[in-house]
């Protein structure tokens, strides 16, 4: 495998082209056909609508997984390989935060809020343990004060991953080939099936809809005529096919649940599927229902924990315990060990309750990538000093390098 020729001067050109704009017709799964041309690297998706607030806007608050849970599910499939990407809206956003912070030292969701809010500098505390608050509007719902105000949430769905061992991006799709077809499917997460689409939940802080309200049924936020914009990040095909990138491998990103139900748990476990490819990155989360306000009225401008599990529950030296084979330790960390690693690798912290392990490393090589064909019994465990809340939740996002299905 190699991409040296493809990366040479004047062989190709990077393009950013609009694919389509699709109005929401319902809150069910909607397919978007990707234009069949060029060599596709990424899809940029923008959810956009006009916000309409009824009742009191100040009484509508963002949900712990909002605004990203405005999308229940993204899928990118092709007729060559199903399941290239299968992510929730929050999973997609968190993965892109991790990827951009690792590779570009920047967070794609800005401006940001810091949680807790910065105070006077403590010269004896040199560990930056503030969480990036990713929502542009952290707590209160937007107020439509002008005719051109829009509610917008961008997502990036990366189809290819740069791997320097292989001389460039791996997972580029040849849509110039008429036999290869690709589809993006998205499922809106709304309480209504037509415009205006209600995105305010009757349940407080459980990741059900992007917003929750003090007076359910009275204080609401809805999106009028929402639409999904899709942009392709792609390359012109080389004039000489001998300069093509390697199309023999794909990079998939797939969301799973913990093998252990988080509700009431003190230990969570996840085991990688054997013979499934090479794991390049893992992202995992725990939303603790015991760390949520009891009512919507309890949400305040200082509440930005997103229901993420408290660091106080993760002070044991094996709070994060990643092992392979005969339980050989690879990552064994307390929350403080993890925080130091994240500060060094990411330049800061992900939202509270969201964690990661990067096997590509800063140099983006295959040196530490985990081969599920040879490294058996790959396990991730989280240990907490007390039980999580009864309705807690969490997810695993695994990124994998795989051979194209024949």
PyMOL commands that set and color helices and strands:
alter all, ss='L'
color gray80, all
select helices_A, chain A and resi 57-59+68-70+89-103+164-166+241-243+289-291+296-298+311-314+335-346
alter helices_A, ss='H'
color red, helices_A
select strands_A, chain A and resi 14-23+30-33+39-54+60-62+71-78+85-87+113-115+131-133+151-158+161-163+168-170+173-174+182-188+197-198+200-201+211-213+220-235+249-256+267-271+278-287+320-324+328-333+354-358+370-371+379-383+393-403
alter strands_A, ss='S'
color yellow, strands_A
deselect
rebuild
show_as cartoon
